[in-house]
Amino acid sequence: MADYKLNLTPPPITPEPEPLPTALPETASPSTFEVGSGSEGPMRGERLNSSTTATDASESARRLAENARDKFHVVADEARERMNDVSERASDIANQAGQRLHELRDRLNERLPVWKEQALDRVDDARFVARRAATEANLKARRYPLETIAAAAGAGFLIGATMRIWRSSRG
């Protein structure tokens, strides 16, 4: 049978990406793009040195890749640390909740017998009062039969009149 565990690991935190280094300078000096400075590319009749250009491009690509890899490792390490922190906090909160629940259950188990005893006492008191009232009502009904019949008739009349008024007001 497979063991199912609650996964409290939050989704990974993705930091904002750092801007990549630009290939061109953000600000250009007045002499950067002057004619004859070499910035305009090869002139007619000039040939590019393809091995130098390829080597420069290769070196630039390698440096860019290394820089990106280093930044990725830094970000990944920071994300791992944050994930571990969040996981530890979640574990601490779960442990505290478990402890509080255990304490609450213990307090409830301590008070439950007292509450049960109080409830039983109140039930016994209510039974005693009900028996006493029934005994007194029976005794008075036997002692004063005509008055009992008159009281029952009066109660019946009041109930009947009340029901008639209620029904007529409902439409």
Helices and strands as residue ranges (DSSP letters): H 50-143, H 145-170
